[in-house]
Amino acid sequence: MSELDARPLAGGTVGGAPGGGASSGGVRTKGLGGNSVGLTGSAVIGISTVAPVYCLTSTLGSTAGEVGLQMPAVFLAGFLPMLLVAFAYRELNRVMPDCGTSFTWTVKAFGPRLGWMCGWGLVIATIIVLSNLAGVATSFFWLLAGEITGSDSIAALDDNKAVHIVTVLILIAVATAISYRGMTATKGVQYALVGLQLLVLGLFVAMALSKADSFDTSLSFSLEWMNPFAVQSFAAFTAGLSLSIFMYWGWDACLTANEETTGSDKTPGRAALIAMVILVGSYLATAVAAQMAVGSGDKGLGLANPETSDNVFAALAGPIMGPGLGILLFIAVLASAAASLQTTFIPVARTVLAMSTYEALPPSYSRVNPRFKTPGRATVVAGIATGAFYTVMTLVSENVLIDTIYALGLMICFYYSLTAFACAWYFRRELLRSGRDLVFKGLFPVVGGALLAGVFAKTLYDMWDPAYGSGSAVFGVGSVFVIGVGLLLVGVVIMLVMQRKSPAFFRGEVLTRDTPSLVVPD
């Protein structure tokens, strides 16, 4: 029996009837299907949501363009705050394995308003990512179809806006349907797709290393590549760091499935750490192998070549793996985007479910499908919102869509840093109980939160410049800034509306702000 099952949290009891029963102030059960996922399945979901192959093909070139040969060092630097925040998630999950994660925990630490905005940050970030993933999956679907058939006209169908949008909507509908059917269906699909990604990525690394002396731009490995202080400027370092942080986003999907995981108080936290280690290992190996094979220059096959930097694997598939095996990279990128598209519904649907269960959103979103034990209405609404968002952004302007993706980093740093600070504050009365508590509940979360808060502030400052992102502006202000801050302000407006409709939550009567009673350590 977990700590959460064994005792009440300070401020209220835990448990209750499925669908949200609980005493006043306590975390509530939601009626989700428990014990559906184990440690391996949870880690696979975390890896899948990050979409490592998709992240690499879309950011290797951009990162190399910012920091040059120090790309591996920047990948390590981006891993550090994420790892520290992962410890915060683990500690909070041990005492509150609630699918609301960041929302629930921040409410418990800082109160309903800041907690509501933290939940909004997660939801809107996930909607942006879902729409982008669907777009990338569509592009690679038609690219792969063209490669298989040998027809340029089929590959060119992706340039047809109507065909592209329809394909995106079909992919979103399929991903929504799989997520709707529950964690068991999700897990089965993910084992195959994640296994394929890692297998092809390993093959690419091996073949890149074997061809390290085959190109004019090939380089010999140097330990200097691991030195972040060798980056030419602080501005370049922070730009590369922002890209690196984006590459790790999504590992917390393991935590949002905590109420459906075996050993919900411990397994999700362990799965998140396993996923993080696998991701950083994959990123470092790929970065080093790619630089040794083709270098980080902006000419020819160099990773920073502006003509190929937005899709590195498409440019390197043939030269590194040959025409026969090169098509595997296209398949892997498609599998990566499709897998992440499906698992990314997990955090947004379950966060909305939790917010509704605690009366922070309309009660209709707290409905759980009686057959599949999933947040059915929240999942379907997330799918509809994703399809509508992508369609509108695509029809309005390609620049707007690009700038929306750039604004994503702001949302990620916002809710991750809040959650990290919430951990330290929630456990503040326990920090001096032992060295372990001081480090894992206090020091690591505060340092990780501070690092991400610093990136948030620097990104906010850089976004003001119209040159950031697509280069467009609104009344002289960068459109990325307008979109990023605007989306957060939309959350404030919705929160004020909900405050009038659900005053009990915002008075702190539904989910109370408190600190935990002391528990015996394992």
Secondary structure as UniProt FT lines:
FT   HELIX           3..6
FT   TURN            10..11
FT   TURN            18..20
FT   TURN            34..35
FT   HELIX           39..50
FT   HELIX           52..67
FT   HELIX           68..70
FT   HELIX           71..95
FT   TURN            99..101
FT   HELIX           102..110
FT   HELIX           112..149
FT   HELIX           152..155
FT   HELIX           156..159
FT   HELIX           161..180
FT   HELIX           183..210
FT   TURN            211..213
FT   TURN            216..217
FT   HELIX           223..226
FT   HELIX           228..230
FT   HELIX           234..248
FT   TURN            249..252
FT   HELIX           253..256
FT   HELIX           258..260
FT   TURN            262..266
FT   HELIX           267..294
FT   TURN            300..301
FT   TURN            303..304
FT   TURN            306..310
FT   HELIX           312..343
FT   HELIX           345..357
FT   TURN            358..359
FT   HELIX           363..366
FT   TURN            370..372
FT   HELIX           376..396
FT   HELIX           398..406
FT   HELIX           408..426
FT   TURN            427..432
FT   HELIX           435..437
FT   HELIX           438..443
FT   HELIX           444..463
FT   TURN            466..467
FT   TURN            469..470
FT   STRAND          473..474
FT   TURN            475..476
FT   STRAND          477..478
FT   HELIX           479..501
FT   HELIX           503..506
FT   TURN            507..508
//
